[in-house]
Amino acid sequence: MLRAAMRGRYRAGIFCLALIAGLATAADITERVTPAGRYFQDAKGLPLYFYARDVTPGVSTCVGDCAKSWPPLQPASAAPNLKDFKRIAREGNTEQWAYRGRPLYRYAKDKTPSQPLGDRVGNAWSVAFVPLSTPPGIGLRALFVGRVLVDARGRSLYWRDDERPQDGRAADAECERDCLRNWSVIEAPLLANAVGEFRPAQRRDGLQQWTYRGKRLYLARADAHPGDTRGDGVDRVWRLAVLEAAPALPAWVTVQASDMGEVFADAKGATLYTLGAPLEKIRKTTCDENCIRKSWRLVPPVAGAIASGEWTLIEPPALLATPGVKLVWAYKGDVLYTHTRDRGPGAIGGDKWAVGASGGTNGWYPVLRRRDYEE
């Protein structure tokens, strides 16, 4: 069964098994290398992005207002084309860099190198990332915990703390017999060759198993769907096969169950929201200043607070400026709010507040935690 699944064709969008060795980049583009692969950045180290709606190679569909939020990465004058990076034409007689036909963009809210606030915005934008090479049947998936090794169906892989490699060689398998009722071995074909840090290793039961840096890879039978992580921490020895951990949540952020799924909340459990339109527009059309101040609270930091990943500190909106409050928390560059009528953890009474008759994204929305970012 497992071998048949591993031989199956991969689902589009789960992972890309592109080779990353020896990539040459243009002078306007730099790389950030991690165990999971390579991220493309501009010359200042700011993240670059792909747009899911750019489906025709060499053609950018992000124009007009879109390009104000997502500026195209323009080549320096007379910059030469390379094998994987080529200049493509844009409207207005301008040009843009593309990687293997995929146009590259910046994000206007990114201010800090290696901190991609635009990743997954609108379910259409993703960081420009090339994953490491993996054997057939193994890939990478972006989960809330970071980039995790997965099988051909996108299910999370695991390794054990008590299987410690020695001198680069895999340790003897500790999961045998009864253990295999709950865990599956990620089998390697009999004539499998090493792929980068992935190597086949024999087991005492005669099976050949894939390892990563000497750690044997397993599948939890309790995980039914891509994005499940039920095996993490079991018996205090099983760990998700995380190659690149996501930045830690700030200490004050909690996760609460709600009718919409898991939402981010403050330390007291109050759901966090972002606003989908300029605050001034809301004030003029749907909810005046008194209405806003009565219904919504900003989230100021405590002394010594430190930004982490997508959670940053920015200046508060002028309309809600308060003496002594110079910075407030933001998520993906958008100011965070709590709703004064949410009475308990998981309450989402502020969902779509002030959307009004115009609909669209004008209003407040809870910040959801998606377990599987590639679902």
N, C-alpha and C positions, 0 to 999 in steps of 0.2 A: 504493500500500500504506500509506504513512505517513498520507496524508490520510484513508483509510478508518479507520485506527486512531484518529486524532484525533477523527473524528466518532462513534466508538463510544461506547456508554454506559460510564460509569466504574464500576469495581468498587467496591462498597460497602466502606468502611473504609480505602481507599487514601488518599483525601483529601477534604476538605470544601471546597467553593468558596463559603464563606459570605462575605458582604460585611462588612467591618469598619469602614467609614467611619461616623463619627457615632454610635457606640454610647454610650448613656447608662447609667451604672452606679449601683447603689444606694449609699447612704452607707456601708454595711458592706463594700463591694467596691471595690478599686482595680485599676488596670491597669498591666502592664509591657509596653511597646511595643518590639518588635524589628523588623528588616527582614523577618522571616518572618511576623509577625502580632502578636497580643495575648494576653497571659497574664492570667488573672484571679487576684487575690490578695485576702486579707482586709485589714482596716484597718491591720494591722501590717506588711503586705507579705509575709506568709507565703503560700505557694502554695495554690491551691484545685484540687480534683480532680473528675473525673467517674468514675462507677462503671459498668462495662460491663453489669452485671446489672440496672441500672435501665432497663428496656425500655418500661415504660408511662409516658408523659409525666406529670409531676407526682406520681409515686409513688416513694418511697424504699424500697429493699429492704435497706438497711444498717441493721439494728436490733440491739438486744441487745449482745453482745460486739463485734460488728463496729463499732458506733458508738463503742465505747471507743477503738479504734485510729483510727477515721475519724470524728471528731466532725462532725455536720452544722453547716453555717454557719447560725446562727440570726439572724433579723432583730432589730434594735433595736426597742424598743416603738414601735408605731404607724408603722413604716417603710412608706412608700407603695410600691405596685407600680409598675413601669415597663413599657415596651413589651416588653423582652426579659427582664427580671428580675421574677419574681413569687414571692410567698410561698406555700408549699404546706404542707399539714397533715401532721403526724407523729403517731405514737402518743404517748400521754401528754399530749394536748392542747398540744403544742408545734408550732412552725413551723420552716421551713427555706427558705433561698433556693434558687431554681432558675433556670437560664438556658435560655430556650426549652424549658421542661419538663424539663430535665436537672438533678437535684438537685446542689448544690454541697457539698463536704466539705473539711475540713482533714485533715492527717495528724499523728498524735500525735508522731512522731519528728522532724518539721520544727522546727528551732530558728532557722534563719538565713533572712532574706528572700531571695527569688529563688533558692533552692536546693531544688528539689523532690526530696526523697529518696523520695517515694512513687510517682513516675512509673514505670509498668510493673510495679509490685509485684503478684505473683500473676497476671500477664497479664490483670488485670481493671481496674486503676486507671490513669488517665492524667491528666496536668495539664489543667486547664481552659484550653483554647487555641482561639483563632479565627484561622485562617490568613488571609494576605493574599489579595486578589482576584487571580485569574489568568485568562489567556485559556482558551478551550475547548481541551482536549487537554494542558494543563499544570497540574501541581499540586505539592504538597509531600509529602515522605515523611521520617519520622524514621529516620535511620541512625545508626550508631555514631559517625560523624564530625560529626553535627549534622542540621539540617533542610535537605534538598536538593531542588532542583527536579527533577521527574520528568515523564515523558510519560504518556499515558492508560493505559498498561499498568503504570505504576509503576516504569519503568526510569530510571536516573539520567541526568540531563542534564549537559552539560559546556560550558565556554567556553575560549578560548585566551588565554594571557598576551600573545601578540604581536598580538592584535586590540584595540588600545587606542582607546576612544572619544575623540573630540575635540569639545569644545563641546557635549557631550550627544548627539552624533550617532554612529551606529555606524561603525566603521572598515571599510575594504574587507576582504572575506573573504579570509583566508589559506589556507583549506581549500577547494581546488578540484581538479578532475580526479582524479589518482591518489589524492589524500588522501581523496576520497569513497568509495574502496573500503572504508575502515575506519571512516568516520564518516558519519552521516546528518544532513542539514539538518532542523531543526525548522521545517517550512513553516508560513507564515501564509496564510490565505485571501486572495484577491485584494482583497476589500473589507474586510479586517480593520481594526478600529479599535484604538487604544491602550487598554490596560487598566492603569491605574496606571503602574508603571515598565516595563511590557511594551509594546514598539512593533514594528510590522513594518518591515523594512528590505529594500531591493532588493539583489540580488546580480548580479554581472557575467554569470552564466549564465542570468539571467532569472527565477530563483526568488525568491520573497519569503520572508524568514526572520524568525522571532521573535527579538527581542533583549530583554535585561533590563539596564536602565541602560546601554544602548549595547553590551552584550556579546552577541555572536551565540551562539545556543544550538544544541548538537549532541547527537547520540546516538551512543554507541560501539557498533559492531556486535559487539564482543567481549562485551558484557554481554547474557547470555541471559535472566537472571531479575531480578526486582525485588530490590534490595539489592546487586547486583553493582557493583563500582567498579573494574573492570579498566582503565579508561581514565585514571584519575587519575595524573598525572605522566608520561604517555607523551611522549617526545621533549622532555621538560622544558618543554612549553608548555601541555599539556592539563591542565585543573583541573576537579574536580567543581564543579558550580554550587551551592555551599553558601551559603545566605542567613544562617544562624545556626550558627556552629561550636559543637560540644560542648566543655565544659571539658576542658582537657588532663589526661591521666593524671598522677598524681604520678610523679616521676622514678624511684622504686623499683619501680613496677609494670611488669611485662612481660606479653606475650601468648604463650601456648604452645599448640601443637597437641596434642590428646588424643583418646582414643577417643570422647569425648562432643562433640567439636568444639573450638573455641578457648576456652581458659580463661585467666583472669587469674592471674598468679603474681608472686612476689617477684623481687628482682633476681637471685637465684640460680636462678630457674626453678621454685621450689617452688610448687605449686598452692595457691591461696587458697580457703578454705572459710568459709561462714557456717553458723550453727546454727539449725535450724528450730523449736526448743523452748527454754524456759528451761533454763539450765545446771543449776539446782538440781533440776529434774525429771529430767534425764538422770542426775544423780548418785544420785537415789533409786531409779530404776527400771531402768537399763540399764548404766551405766558409773560406778563410784564415783570418789571424788576421786583415788585413786591411779591408776586406769585413765585418767582424763582427763589428769592431769599427765604420765603416761607417753606418751600417744598424741598430745597436741595442744600446740601452742605459740601464744601470742599474738604479734602483730606490733607491737612498739613502734616509735615513730618515731625517726629520727636527729635530732640537734640541728638546729634551724632548719626542720624539716619544716612544710609549709603544706598545709592541706586544699584540695581541688579538686573542685568539683562533688559527685558522689555519694560521694567518698572523704573521710571526716571523721575527726577525732580525738576519742575519748570516753574516759571512765573505764573501766578494766578491770573485769570481773565480780569481785565480792568473793571468790568461791570460788578464783579464780586470782590474786588480788592478790599482787604481788611488791614487796618493798622497793625504793624508788627509781623504780619505774615508775608514773607518774601518769596517763599517757594511752597508748592503743593505737589502732591503725588500725581503722576500721569502713567498711563498704560499705552504702550505703542505711540507715545507722543501726544496722546489725548488726555485732557484733564479728567481726573476721577472725581466722582460725586457719591454721596450716600443720600437716600431718600428718607425724609423725616417721617413718613407714614409707614415705613417698614418696621414692624413691631417685634420681629424675632428672626433668628437665623434661617436663611433660606427664603425669606419673604421677598417677593419681586413686584411689589405694588407700583414701582416706578417704571416698569417695562412699557415702552412706547409712550411715555408721558409727554404731552405737548406735541405729539405728531400732527394733530389737527386734520382738517379736511384735505390738505394737500398730500398727505401720506408720505411716501418715500422714506428717507432716512432722517427726517426732521423730528428729533425727539431723543429721549434718553433710553439706553439699552443696557441690560445687565452684561457684565463681562463674564462670558462663559469659559469654562475650562474644558477644552476638547481633549479627550484622552488620546485620540488618534488624529494627528494633523493631516493625514493623507487618506482619510476615510472617504 
